[in-house]
Amino acid sequence: MEVGKKADIVLVDMKKPHLYPPNMPVTRLTHFANAADVDTVIVAGTVLLRKRKPVMVDEEEILEAAAVELALTLKRTGLQALTNEPQDFWGVNRRLNKDYPIRK
């Protein structure tokens, strides 16, 4: 990097259990790091993400708008029932339950 030049920078938090032991940093970064490990993003000198929080947009507003759009889409397509969990969805071992045959 040089003074006056534009640069895009991504800072990755390498102090995560799946990125240890701390040897072979390039291998850890390229093979094991993922988007959840990104801490800070700077594009052309503008900080877009700081401490895993977006700086330029309202994350809560975007998530709420996405939830509203999903509800409208499900209603428009008549697929709301796809989001209903069956009463026995949790707490049932499907492999041992005769009502849930194992497909081969």
C-alpha positions as CSV (number, residue, x, y, z in Angstrom):
1,M,0.0,0.0,0.0
2,E,1.1,3.5,-0.7
3,V,-0.1,6.9,0.6
4,G,-2.7,8.4,-1.7
5,K,-3.6,5.0,-3.3
6,K,-7.0,3.5,-3.0
7,A,-7.2,0.1,-1.3
8,D,-9.8,-2.4,-0.3
9,I,-9.0,-4.1,3.0
10,V,-10.7,-7.0,4.8
11,L,-9.7,-7.6,8.5
12,V,-10.3,-11.2,9.6
13,D,-10.5,-12.2,13.3
14,M,-8.1,-15.1,13.3
15,K,-8.6,-15.8,17.1
16,K,-11.4,-18.3,16.6
17,P,-11.3,-21.9,17.7
18,H,-11.7,-23.2,14.1
19,L,-8.7,-21.1,13.1
20,Y,-6.3,-22.5,15.6
21,P,-3.5,-23.5,16.2
22,P,-2.0,-20.1,15.1
23,N,0.6,-21.5,12.7
24,M,0.2,-21.5,8.9
25,P,-1.9,-18.3,8.7
26,V,-2.4,-18.3,4.9
27,T,-3.7,-21.8,5.0
28,R,-6.0,-21.0,7.9
29,L,-7.3,-17.9,6.1
30,T,-7.8,-19.5,2.7
31,H,-9.1,-22.9,3.8
32,F,-10.9,-22.4,7.1
33,A,-12.0,-18.8,7.5
34,N,-15.5,-17.8,6.4
35,A,-17.6,-14.7,6.2
36,A,-18.5,-14.9,9.9
37,D,-14.8,-14.3,10.7
38,V,-14.7,-10.9,8.9
39,D,-14.4,-8.1,11.5
40,T,-13.8,-5.0,9.4
41,V,-14.1,-4.1,5.7
42,I,-12.7,-0.9,4.1
43,V,-13.4,-0.1,0.5
44,A,-11.6,2.8,-1.2
45,G,-11.0,4.3,2.2
46,T,-14.6,4.1,3.4
47,V,-15.3,1.8,6.3
48,L,-18.3,-0.4,5.4
49,L,-18.1,-2.9,8.3
50,R,-16.7,-2.2,11.8
51,K,-16.6,-4.9,14.5
52,R,-19.0,-7.0,12.4
53,K,-21.6,-4.2,12.2
54,P,-22.5,-2.5,8.9
55,V,-21.7,1.2,9.0
56,M,-23.4,2.6,5.9
57,V,-26.8,0.9,6.2
58,D,-29.4,0.2,9.0
59,E,-29.1,-3.6,9.4
60,E,-32.3,-3.8,11.5
61,E,-34.3,-1.9,8.9
62,I,-33.1,-4.1,6.1
63,L,-33.9,-7.3,8.0
64,E,-37.4,-6.0,8.8
65,A,-38.0,-5.1,5.2
66,A,-36.9,-8.6,4.1
67,A,-39.3,-10.2,6.6
68,V,-42.2,-8.1,5.3
69,E,-41.3,-8.9,1.6
70,L,-41.1,-12.7,2.5
71,A,-44.5,-12.5,4.1
72,L,-46.0,-10.8,1.1
73,T,-44.4,-13.3,-1.3
74,L,-45.7,-16.2,0.7
75,K,-49.2,-14.7,0.8
76,R,-49.1,-13.9,-3.0
77,T,-48.0,-17.4,-3.9
78,G,-50.2,-19.2,-1.3
79,L,-47.2,-20.9,0.2
80,Q,-47.6,-19.7,3.8
81,A,-48.2,-23.3,5.0
82,L,-44.7,-24.2,4.1
83,T,-43.5,-22.2,7.1
84,N,-45.7,-24.1,9.6
85,E,-43.7,-26.6,11.7
86,P,-45.6,-29.9,12.4
87,Q,-46.6,-30.3,16.0
88,D,-44.2,-33.3,16.4
89,F,-41.3,-31.7,14.5
90,W,-39.1,-31.3,17.6
91,G,-38.4,-34.0,20.1
92,V,-39.1,-36.9,17.8
93,N,-36.4,-39.4,16.7
94,R,-37.6,-39.9,13.1
95,R,-35.2,-42.9,12.6
96,L,-36.9,-44.8,15.3
97,N,-40.5,-43.6,14.8
98,K,-42.8,-45.9,12.7
99,D,-44.7,-42.8,11.5
100,Y,-41.5,-41.6,9.7
101,P,-40.3,-44.4,7.5
102,I,-36.7,-44.4,6.4
103,R,-36.4,-43.9,2.6
104,K,-33.8,-46.0,0.8
